[in-house]
Amino acid sequence: MSHPRNFRFGIQGRGMGPRQEWLEKVHRIEDSGFSTYLVLDHFVRGLDPVAALGAVAMATTTLRLGSMVFDNDFRHPAVLAKAAATIDVLSGGRLELGIGAGWLREEYDQVGMTFDPAGIRIDRMIEAVHFMKRVFVEDSVTFSGDHYATENLVMPPKPVQQPYPPIVIGGGSKRILTVAGQEANIVGFTTRALPDGSKDTADMTAAATHRKIGWVRDAAGDRFDDIELTTMVSDVVVTDDRQAAARDLAGKMNVSVEDVLGSPQVLIGTVDEMVDDLQRRREEFGLSYFVVVEGFMEKMEPVVARLAGK
């Protein structure tokens, strides 16, 4: 890339410790140079994302706030749009609105929600995104779709970020990444979800990532260069022997050592090696925004110190 985006790093929060410990962790994330604190949206794990992001908005000053990602099926899009605009206002314009079609069948079953086929869930999500983009900017919204309808809806507040907070959509399938290329400001790449809710670990290779980026590029057309590309780094291994660590992960994932070392979703080695790998991945894939779970925060801090904003 001739003019690569600056690096950004995010932390996906999963812990639910005592209030003071949680606040201290959020402050450490902000002070360490991470760009974004992201919250899950699951019944079966983590904090409620609306409440948590509202708290982070009031407790921080520069840290951006993200949902990774709101499950569209859990809320009417008017409810989600109201919450998102409120968080954006309370944070002074720091929200990144991630939305997905839902994938974890286990929690749908546990709460008695129908887990529709993927095509239906994605269609609903697309309609929700179209509705929210309108309600964020229009004074009164009359919307009629296959899944949602409103009439003369007047709903303050309007978000600080105009026309609306960055929309984040990601996944591993061609359908969802095509939608992301058409609708999102930030596109995330993950391994493909299997019907049983597990992840296809063989879908994390460099070749798979190039294929997925191609889907987004085709769908985005002329706006592709305006899209920020991100991925979730699922493994961070600090070691002086990256070959041995890669062999260990390759055995667990049923892929080759070369696949592990080339995957943008894995970081293995010394800090210098990780820095070099991230710079190569930005050049090769256009990825500039990397997210890790909070358990990897300490391992990533020296890498973030070297690369964030550069």
Wavefront OBJ file of the C-alpha trace (Angstrom):
o trace
v 0.000 0.000 0.000
v 1.415 3.392 -0.943
v -0.390 5.296 1.798
v -1.243 2.827 4.577
v -3.529 3.771 7.415
v -1.992 4.346 10.825
v -2.063 1.374 13.169
v -4.837 1.089 15.737
v -5.274 -1.531 18.446
v -8.343 -2.565 20.378
v -9.098 -4.621 23.479
v -12.154 -6.851 23.594
v -13.313 -6.838 27.212
v -14.555 -10.092 28.707
v -13.990 -9.781 32.450
v -16.620 -8.904 35.032
v -14.550 -8.233 38.145
v -15.306 -5.766 40.944
v -16.169 -2.245 39.842
v -12.874 -0.633 40.854
v -10.789 -3.332 39.168
v -12.816 -2.972 36.002
v -12.390 0.809 35.972
v -8.650 0.497 36.590
v -8.383 -1.908 33.666
v -10.258 0.469 31.359
v -7.976 3.332 32.402
v -4.896 1.169 31.780
v -6.181 0.358 28.284
v -6.595 4.069 27.558
v -3.220 5.008 29.046
v -1.373 2.225 27.195
v -2.208 3.598 23.769
v -4.969 1.230 22.721
v -7.503 2.955 20.517
v -10.683 1.106 21.384
v -12.401 -0.816 24.165
v -14.904 -3.274 22.738
v -17.715 -5.128 24.484
v -19.328 -8.447 23.552
v -23.074 -8.894 23.166
v -23.971 -12.305 24.562
v -26.422 -13.515 27.164
v -24.024 -16.267 28.193
v -20.863 -14.204 28.744
v -19.581 -10.712 29.470
v -21.235 -7.476 30.538
v -24.305 -5.884 28.996
v -22.799 -3.805 26.176
v -25.110 -0.789 26.414
v -24.563 -0.326 30.145
v -20.835 -1.063 29.919
v -20.192 1.324 27.032
v -22.154 4.044 28.780
v -19.950 3.603 31.844
v -16.757 3.658 29.775
v -17.976 6.794 28.010
v -18.148 8.636 31.327
v -14.934 7.166 32.761
v -12.597 7.967 29.835
v -11.720 10.908 27.622
v -9.938 9.612 24.500
v -10.642 5.872 24.324
v -13.011 4.940 21.529
v -15.890 2.623 22.387
v -16.936 -0.357 20.322
v -19.464 -3.153 20.237
v -18.067 -6.442 18.996
v -20.758 -6.801 17.975
v -24.367 -5.979 18.822
v -26.534 -8.969 17.895
v -29.271 -7.489 15.736
v -31.783 -10.096 16.887
v -31.582 -8.995 20.521
v -33.014 -5.490 19.981
v -35.358 -3.668 17.649
v -33.148 -1.344 15.549
v -34.941 1.688 16.995
v -33.870 0.545 20.470
v -30.302 -0.004 19.309
v -30.162 3.313 17.445
v -31.410 5.155 20.542
v -28.745 3.481 22.695
v -25.986 4.069 20.142
v -26.773 7.757 19.715
v -26.894 8.180 23.495
v -23.487 6.520 23.944
v -22.050 8.686 21.167
v -23.364 11.813 22.881
v -22.135 10.788 26.336
v -18.687 9.949 24.956
v -18.367 13.131 22.906
v -18.397 11.200 19.634
v -16.295 8.097 20.330
v -18.614 5.200 19.429
v -17.891 2.606 16.733
v -21.141 0.749 16.101
v -20.521 -2.902 15.395
v -23.535 -4.966 14.382
v -23.946 -8.604 13.420
v -26.618 -11.104 12.470
v -26.014 -13.393 15.462
v -24.178 -16.707 15.362
v -24.145 -18.445 18.775
v -27.078 -20.835 18.582
v -26.504 -21.978 22.158
v -27.747 -18.723 23.652
v -30.727 -18.475 21.321
v -31.783 -21.920 22.545
v -31.189 -21.012 26.195
v -33.434 -17.954 26.075
v -36.063 -19.480 23.791
v -35.353 -17.340 20.721
v -35.762 -18.765 17.237
v -32.415 -19.229 15.497
v -33.437 -18.546 11.923
v -31.352 -19.626 8.928
v -28.348 -17.407 8.272
v -29.911 -15.804 5.202
v -32.913 -14.588 7.179
v -30.772 -13.291 10.039
v -28.541 -11.411 7.605
v -31.529 -9.966 5.739
v -32.870 -8.658 9.059
v -29.512 -7.123 9.915
v -29.255 -5.378 6.530
v -32.694 -3.889 7.018
v -31.753 -2.745 10.522
v -28.614 -1.013 9.213
v -30.599 0.777 6.517
v -33.125 1.933 9.107
v -30.500 3.144 11.594
v -28.608 5.098 8.970
v -31.827 7.005 8.293
v -32.896 7.547 11.879
v -29.449 8.925 12.768
v -29.833 11.787 10.281
v -33.531 12.323 9.521
v -35.906 14.265 11.751
v -38.815 11.892 11.141
v -38.578 8.363 9.762
v -41.286 6.316 8.130
v -39.809 2.953 7.280
v -41.472 -0.098 5.803
v -39.493 -3.299 5.360
v -39.982 -7.034 5.514
v -38.944 -7.152 9.173
v -39.295 -3.645 10.642
v -41.673 -0.737 10.211
v -41.946 2.706 11.790
v -44.231 5.656 11.086
v -43.237 9.286 11.624
v -40.651 8.228 14.193
v -39.006 11.215 15.859
v -36.178 9.997 18.062
v -33.550 12.120 19.759
v -30.685 12.375 20.384
v -28.740 12.592 17.168
v -25.192 11.233 17.372
v -22.250 13.606 17.639
v -20.442 11.895 14.770
v -22.030 12.822 11.487
v -23.703 11.449 9.577
v -23.488 8.642 12.151
v -20.899 6.659 14.152
v -18.700 4.382 12.035
v -20.563 1.177 11.219
v -18.551 -2.011 11.818
v -19.555 -5.272 10.118
v -17.429 -8.376 9.822
v -17.374 -12.119 9.451
v -15.988 -14.966 7.424
v -18.606 -15.732 4.776
v -18.968 -14.195 1.332
v -22.522 -13.035 2.047
v -21.748 -11.083 5.216
v -18.513 -9.621 3.828
v -20.348 -8.504 0.709
v -22.820 -6.690 2.969
v -19.902 -5.222 4.909
v -18.316 -3.920 1.713
v -21.587 -2.249 0.758
v -22.581 -0.801 4.144
v -19.710 -0.590 6.637
v -17.032 1.979 7.417
v -14.905 -0.615 9.195
v -14.816 -4.234 8.003
v -13.647 -7.079 10.217
v -12.331 -10.464 9.141
v -12.923 -13.561 11.247
v -12.876 -17.298 10.749
v -16.076 -18.720 9.322
v -18.708 -19.791 11.854
v -19.859 -23.405 11.482
v -23.498 -24.476 11.895
v -22.863 -25.764 15.421
v -21.547 -22.344 16.521
v -17.865 -23.337 16.478
v -15.214 -21.684 14.314
v -13.493 -23.150 11.270
v -9.833 -22.816 12.317
v -8.637 -23.715 8.806
v -10.268 -20.482 7.638
v -7.606 -18.303 9.282
v -4.915 -18.601 6.614
v -3.373 -15.847 4.525
v -5.001 -17.296 1.400
v -8.435 -17.220 3.044
v -7.869 -13.626 4.142
v -6.920 -12.536 0.619
v -10.090 -14.194 -0.689
v -12.242 -12.406 1.880
v -10.654 -9.033 1.166
v -11.437 -9.620 -2.503
v -15.117 -10.095 -1.663
v -15.142 -6.796 0.216
v -13.280 -4.991 -2.559
v -15.739 -6.236 -5.181
v -18.739 -5.175 -3.099
v -17.313 -1.792 -2.072
v -16.215 -0.621 -5.504
v -14.897 2.925 -5.481
v -15.363 3.290 -1.725
v -12.992 0.439 -0.836
v -10.072 2.750 -0.017
v -12.277 4.578 2.507
v -12.892 1.382 4.495
v -10.706 0.520 7.479
v -9.817 -3.187 7.644
v -9.561 -4.977 10.973
v -9.128 -8.462 12.356
v -9.317 -10.230 15.706
v -5.960 -11.713 16.733
v -6.934 -14.945 18.458
v -3.474 -15.989 19.674
v -0.579 -13.899 20.984
v 2.477 -15.967 21.935
v 5.580 -14.187 23.198
v 8.558 -16.481 22.607
v 12.143 -16.636 21.385
v 11.317 -19.819 19.446
v 8.494 -18.936 17.076
v 8.887 -22.121 15.036
v 8.207 -24.325 18.063
v 5.232 -22.203 19.105
v 3.886 -22.270 15.557
v 4.203 -26.070 15.415
v 2.217 -26.327 18.631
v -0.584 -24.096 17.317
v -0.565 -25.812 13.928
v -1.244 -29.148 15.601
v -4.174 -27.718 17.537
v -5.653 -25.968 14.506
v -4.979 -28.751 11.978
v -3.147 -26.410 9.622
v 0.502 -26.086 8.561
v 3.217 -24.181 10.396
v 3.433 -21.857 7.390
v -0.311 -21.213 7.657
v 0.072 -20.250 11.324
v 3.003 -17.911 10.734
v 1.289 -16.282 7.768
v -2.099 -15.831 9.414
v -3.062 -12.257 10.320
v -5.017 -13.711 13.242
v -1.915 -15.025 15.022
v 1.067 -13.202 16.540
v 4.081 -15.266 17.572
v 7.620 -14.297 18.532
v 9.580 -11.537 20.181
v 8.273 -7.984 20.260
v 10.520 -7.137 17.306
v 9.160 -10.085 15.321
v 5.565 -9.155 16.120
v 6.172 -5.560 15.050
v 7.694 -6.765 11.785
v 4.786 -9.169 11.189
v 2.179 -6.454 11.733
v 3.952 -4.096 9.368
v 4.074 -6.837 6.711
v 0.392 -7.607 7.224
v -0.558 -3.992 6.777
v 1.420 -3.954 3.528
v 0.109 -7.320 2.291
v -3.540 -7.195 3.346
v -4.257 -3.536 4.120
v -5.066 -4.466 7.716
v -4.260 -1.656 10.136
v -6.609 -2.231 13.082
v -5.911 -5.248 15.290
v -8.027 -6.388 18.232
v -7.080 -8.813 21.018
v -8.959 -10.118 24.032
v -8.117 -8.454 27.323
v -6.080 -11.456 28.483
v -3.437 -10.536 25.896
v -3.268 -6.863 26.893
v 0.016 -7.085 28.806
v 1.685 -9.023 25.987
v 0.534 -6.455 23.445
v 1.446 -3.292 25.365
v 5.077 -3.101 24.098
v 3.883 -3.732 20.537
v 1.248 -1.010 20.845
v 3.885 1.365 22.235
v 5.964 0.815 19.090
v 3.212 1.001 16.452
v 0.075 2.806 17.609
v -0.645 5.855 15.472
v 2.234 5.160 13.064
l 1 2 3 4 5 6 7 8 9 10 11 12 13 14 15 16 17 18 19 20 21 22 23 24 25 26 27 28 29 30 31 32 33 34 35 36 37 38 39 40 41 42 43 44 45 46 47 48 49 50 51 52 53 54 55 56 57 58 59 60 61 62 63 64 65 66 67 68 69 70 71 72 73 74 75 76 77 78 79 80 81 82 83 84 85 86 87 88 89 90 91 92 93 94 95 96 97 98 99 100 101 102 103 104 105 106 107 108 109 110 111 112 113 114 115 116 117 118 119 120 121 122 123 124 125 126 127 128 129 130 131 132 133 134 135 136 137 138 139 140 141 142 143 144 145 146 147 148 149 150 151 152 153 154 155 156 157 158 159 160 161 162 163 164 165 166 167 168 169 170 171 172 173 174 175 176 177 178 179 180 181 182 183 184 185 186 187 188 189 190 191 192 193 194 195 196 197 198 199 200 201 202 203 204 205 206 207 208 209 210 211 212 213 214 215 216 217 218 219 220 221 222 223 224 225 226 227 228 229 230 231 232 233 234 235 236 237 238 239 240 241 242 243 244 245 246 247 248 249 250 251 252 253 254 255 256 257 258 259 260 261 262 263 264 265 266 267 268 269 270 271 272 273 274 275 276 277 278 279 280 281 282 283 284 285 286 287 288 289 290 291 292 293 294 295 296 297 298 299 300 301 302 303 304 305 306 307 308 309 310
